[in-house]
Amino acid sequence: MADQELNPRIAMAMNLCDYIALSGKTQNQIAREAGMGSSTLSSYVTGARYPRPTQLAALAKVLGVTVSQPTDG
């Protein structure tokens, strides 16, 4: 499995977790600042859902990263 690429949704979830931790903010704070519900953000963090481009852009802005950084696998 080490030779296989991660599922893009899982890679995004892992990166999102890292950026949230680095931000020093809670998921609730980030969700509020990005204009989404905490359950929506939670579904992205767990890899259950993949954000729409507008939501991904809002998260990137709040986290101070480029849009491609959370999705880089």
C-alpha positions as a Markdown table, in Angstrom:
| # | Residue | x | y | z |
|---|---|---|---|---|
| 1 | Met | 0.0 | 0.0 | 0.0 |
| 2 | Ala | 2.9 | 2.3 | 0.5 |
| 3 | Asp | 3.4 | 2.5 | -3.3 |
| 4 | Gln | -0.2 | 3.5 | -3.9 |
| 5 | Glu | -1.3 | 7.1 | -3.9 |
| 6 | Leu | -3.7 | 8.2 | -1.3 |
| 7 | Asn | -7.3 | 8.7 | -2.2 |
| 8 | Pro | -7.5 | 12.5 | -2.9 |
| 9 | Arg | -10.3 | 13.0 | -0.4 |
| 10 | Ile | -8.3 | 11.2 | 2.3 |
| 11 | Ala | -5.1 | 13.2 | 1.4 |
| 12 | Met | -7.1 | 16.4 | 1.6 |
| 13 | Ala | -8.5 | 15.4 | 5.0 |
| 14 | Met | -5.1 | 14.6 | 6.4 |
| 15 | Asn | -3.6 | 17.9 | 5.1 |
| 16 | Leu | -6.6 | 19.8 | 6.4 |
| 17 | Cys | -6.1 | 18.3 | 9.9 |
| 18 | Asp | -2.5 | 19.4 | 9.8 |
| 19 | Tyr | -3.3 | 23.0 | 8.8 |
| 20 | Ile | -6.0 | 23.2 | 11.4 |
| 21 | Ala | -3.5 | 22.1 | 14.1 |
| 22 | Leu | -0.9 | 24.6 | 12.9 |
| 23 | Ser | -3.5 | 27.4 | 12.9 |
| 24 | Gly | -4.0 | 27.1 | 16.7 |
| 25 | Lys | -7.7 | 27.5 | 16.2 |
| 26 | Thr | -10.5 | 25.1 | 16.9 |
| 27 | Gln | -12.5 | 23.4 | 14.2 |
| 28 | Asn | -15.5 | 25.4 | 15.4 |
| 29 | Gln | -13.6 | 28.7 | 15.0 |
| 30 | Ile | -12.4 | 27.8 | 11.6 |
| 31 | Ala | -15.9 | 26.7 | 10.5 |
| 32 | Arg | -17.4 | 29.9 | 11.7 |
| 33 | Glu | -14.7 | 32.1 | 10.0 |
| 34 | Ala | -15.1 | 30.1 | 6.8 |
| 35 | Gly | -18.9 | 30.5 | 6.9 |
| 36 | Met | -19.8 | 26.9 | 7.3 |
| 37 | Gly | -21.3 | 24.7 | 10.0 |
| 38 | Ser | -19.0 | 22.7 | 12.2 |
| 39 | Ser | -20.5 | 19.5 | 11.1 |
| 40 | Thr | -19.6 | 20.4 | 7.5 |
| 41 | Leu | -16.0 | 21.0 | 8.4 |
| 42 | Ser | -16.0 | 17.8 | 10.4 |
| 43 | Ser | -17.1 | 15.8 | 7.4 |
| 44 | Tyr | -14.1 | 17.2 | 5.4 |
| 45 | Val | -11.7 | 16.5 | 8.3 |
| 46 | Thr | -12.8 | 12.9 | 8.5 |
| 47 | Gly | -12.7 | 12.4 | 4.8 |
| 48 | Ala | -16.4 | 11.7 | 4.6 |
| 49 | Arg | -16.9 | 14.5 | 2.1 |
| 50 | Tyr | -14.9 | 16.7 | -0.2 |
| 51 | Pro | -15.5 | 20.4 | -0.2 |
| 52 | Arg | -16.8 | 22.3 | -3.1 |
| 53 | Pro | -14.3 | 24.8 | -4.7 |
| 54 | Thr | -15.9 | 27.8 | -2.9 |
| 55 | Gln | -15.7 | 26.0 | 0.5 |
| 56 | Leu | -12.2 | 24.9 | -0.2 |
| 57 | Ala | -11.3 | 28.5 | -1.0 |
| 58 | Ala | -12.9 | 29.8 | 2.2 |
| 59 | Leu | -11.0 | 27.3 | 4.3 |
| 60 | Ala | -7.7 | 28.1 | 2.6 |
| 61 | Lys | -8.2 | 31.8 | 3.3 |
| 62 | Val | -9.0 | 31.2 | 6.9 |
| 63 | Leu | -6.0 | 28.9 | 7.3 |
| 64 | Gly | -3.7 | 31.2 | 5.4 |
| 65 | Val | -2.7 | 28.7 | 2.7 |
| 66 | Thr | -3.2 | 28.4 | -1.0 |
| 67 | Val | -6.2 | 26.4 | -2.3 |
| 68 | Ser | -3.8 | 23.7 | -3.6 |
| 69 | Gln | -2.1 | 23.1 | -0.3 |
| 70 | Pro | -5.0 | 21.3 | 1.4 |
| 71 | Thr | -5.4 | 19.0 | -1.6 |
| 72 | Asp | -1.8 | 18.2 | -2.3 |
| 73 | Gly | -1.2 | 14.5 | -1.7 |
